[in-house]
Amino acid sequence: MKYFTFLLLLVPASAESLRYVINWPSGLSLGEATLSSGRTGDDKGHQQWSFELNLDASVPGFAVRDDYRSKATSDLCTLELDKDYTHGKRKGQERLTFDQHENTVTRETKNGGKSELSVPSCAREALTFLQFARTELAQGRLVPQQTVVFGGLYQVRFEYTGAQSINVDGKLLNADRIVVTLKGPSTDMTFEVFFAKDASRTPVFARLPLPLGAFTVELVR
């Protein structure tokens, strides 16, 4: 379910909360996700971004609940990411702390594990990266391929394929289709994301090919 995190993120002008439905290939609902974003300030008065994703895609006998919270600088360089997830019997809690001056990320788990990664300047985790991608789209630019941190290091590439009319929450919408390539330690996949042509380039629809079929993520107005 971690891949849904790469699909469902937004960059508001101020505070924003969006709700999405996640559907099985048959069209039946699998669950929901809520995304909240806004601007905050630290104790020194510096402006920051805060992002949160809450996802529940549980089925009888198998719970899937993800909660992610991150903070970033005003220019969208990540400060920290907290992850709390349940995937069936597998549960985890961890914090990733970004040192943008030293170009490192420290990963600490609830059970006491600790590791450190070297990262590029202005490193971003998944939530902040999608915010940055939306900002670039709003200015008529496509983000270049770059490293995104989400526990491990992932290479993410966007490819613009043109405008397309799609059905979102029962209404026909003209949106820009982006093909996303994601490569990581044990991941190599391609999926599509549609961004509305509004001022904040809201992600409105995504299609994710998995072994069970093509799952979809759709904005609910």
FENPEUR-V826733 format. One record per backbone hydrogen bond with DSSP energy under -0.5 kcal/mol. NH is the residue of the N-H (numbers start at 0). CO is the residue of the C=O. E is the energy in kcal/mol with one decimal. If there is no record, write none. Layout:
# FENPEUR-V826733
nh->NH co->CO e->E
nh->NH co->CO e->E
This chain:
# FENPEUR-V826733
nh->3 co->0 e->-1.3
nh->4 co->0 e->-0.6
nh->4 co->1 e->-0.9
nh->5 co->1 e->-0.6
nh->5 co->2 e->-1.0
nh->6 co->3 e->-1.4
nh->7 co->3 e->-1.1
nh->15 co->36 e->-2.5
nh->17 co->34 e->-2.3
nh->18 co->219 e->-0.5
nh->19 co->32 e->-2.9
nh->20 co->217 e->-2.6
nh->21 co->30 e->-2.8
nh->22 co->20 e->-0.5
nh->22 co->215 e->-2.6
nh->23 co->27 e->-3.4
nh->26 co->23 e->-2.0
nh->29 co->21 e->-3.9
nh->30 co->21 e->-1.6
nh->31 co->55 e->-1.9
nh->32 co->19 e->-2.1
nh->33 co->53 e->-2.6
nh->34 co->17 e->-2.7
nh->35 co->51 e->-2.6
nh->36 co->15 e->-2.7
nh->37 co->49 e->-1.8
nh->39 co->47 e->-2.8
nh->41 co->45 e->-2.2
nh->44 co->41 e->-1.9
nh->47 co->39 e->-3.1
nh->48 co->71 e->-2.8
nh->49 co->37 e->-2.6
nh->50 co->69 e->-2.3
nh->51 co->35 e->-2.3
nh->52 co->67 e->-2.5
nh->53 co->33 e->-2.4
nh->54 co->65 e->-2.9
nh->55 co->31 e->-2.7
nh->56 co->63 e->-2.4
nh->58 co->61 e->-2.5
nh->61 co->58 e->-2.8
nh->64 co->85 e->-2.4
nh->65 co->54 e->-2.3
nh->66 co->83 e->-2.4
nh->67 co->52 e->-2.6
nh->68 co->81 e->-2.2
nh->69 co->50 e->-2.4
nh->70 co->79 e->-2.1
nh->71 co->48 e->-2.1
nh->72 co->76 e->-2.8
nh->73 co->46 e->-0.7
nh->75 co->72 e->-2.0
nh->77 co->122 e->-1.9
nh->78 co->70 e->-3.2
nh->79 co->70 e->-1.4
nh->80 co->95 e->-2.2
nh->81 co->68 e->-3.3
nh->82 co->93 e->-2.8
nh->83 co->66 e->-2.1
nh->84 co->91 e->-2.4
nh->85 co->64 e->-2.5
nh->86 co->89 e->-3.5
nh->87 co->62 e->-3.6
nh->89 co->86 e->-1.9
nh->90 co->88 e->-0.6
nh->91 co->84 e->-2.2
nh->93 co->82 e->-2.2
nh->94 co->107 e->-2.7
nh->95 co->80 e->-3.0
nh->96 co->94 e->-0.5
nh->96 co->105 e->-2.6
nh->97 co->78 e->-2.5
nh->97 co->95 e->-0.5
nh->98 co->103 e->-2.9
nh->99 co->97 e->-0.7
nh->102 co->98 e->-1.1
nh->103 co->98 e->-1.7
nh->104 co->116 e->-2.2
nh->105 co->96 e->-2.7
nh->106 co->104 e->-0.5
nh->106 co->114 e->-2.9
nh->107 co->94 e->-2.7
nh->107 co->105 e->-0.5
nh->108 co->112 e->-2.2
nh->109 co->92 e->-2.3
nh->111 co->108 e->-1.8
nh->114 co->106 e->-2.0
nh->116 co->104 e->-2.6
nh->118 co->102 e->-2.3
nh->122 co->119 e->-0.6
nh->123 co->146 e->-0.5
nh->125 co->148 e->-0.9
nh->128 co->124 e->-2.5
nh->129 co->125 e->-1.9
nh->130 co->126 e->-1.4
nh->131 co->127 e->-2.4
nh->132 co->128 e->-2.6
nh->133 co->129 e->-2.1
nh->134 co->130 e->-2.0
nh->135 co->131 e->-2.3
nh->136 co->132 e->-2.3
nh->137 co->133 e->-2.3
nh->138 co->134 e->-0.8
nh->138 co->135 e->-0.8
nh->139 co->136 e->-1.9
nh->140 co->135 e->-2.9
nh->145 co->155 e->-1.8
nh->147 co->153 e->-3.2
nh->148 co->123 e->-2.6
nh->149 co->151 e->-2.7
nh->151 co->149 e->-1.1
nh->153 co->147 e->-2.7
nh->154 co->182 e->-3.3
nh->155 co->145 e->-2.6
nh->155 co->153 e->-0.6
nh->156 co->180 e->-2.1
nh->157 co->142 e->-0.5
nh->158 co->178 e->-1.7
nh->160 co->176 e->-2.5
nh->163 co->174 e->-2.9
nh->165 co->163 e->-0.5
nh->165 co->172 e->-2.9
nh->167 co->165 e->-0.6
nh->167 co->170 e->-3.2
nh->170 co->167 e->-1.3
nh->172 co->165 e->-3.2
nh->174 co->163 e->-2.7
nh->174 co->172 e->-0.7
nh->175 co->194 e->-2.7
nh->176 co->161 e->-2.7
nh->177 co->175 e->-0.5
nh->177 co->192 e->-3.0
nh->178 co->158 e->-2.9
nh->179 co->177 e->-0.6
nh->179 co->190 e->-3.3
nh->180 co->156 e->-2.6
nh->181 co->179 e->-0.5
nh->181 co->188 e->-3.0
nh->182 co->154 e->-2.3
nh->183 co->186 e->-2.8
nh->186 co->183 e->-0.6
nh->188 co->181 e->-2.5
nh->190 co->179 e->-2.3
nh->191 co->206 e->-1.8
nh->192 co->177 e->-2.8
nh->193 co->204 e->-3.4
nh->194 co->175 e->-2.4
nh->195 co->201 e->-3.3
nh->196 co->173 e->-0.6
nh->200 co->197 e->-1.2
nh->203 co->193 e->-2.5
nh->203 co->201 e->-0.5
nh->204 co->193 e->-1.3
nh->205 co->216 e->-2.0
nh->206 co->191 e->-2.3
nh->207 co->214 e->-3.2
nh->208 co->206 e->-0.5
nh->209 co->212 e->-2.3
nh->212 co->209 e->-2.2
nh->214 co->207 e->-2.3
nh->214 co->212 e->-0.9
nh->215 co->22 e->-1.5
nh->216 co->205 e->-2.3
nh->217 co->20 e->-2.6
nh->218 co->203 e->-2.5
nh->219 co->18 e->-2.9
nh->220 co->218 e->-0.6
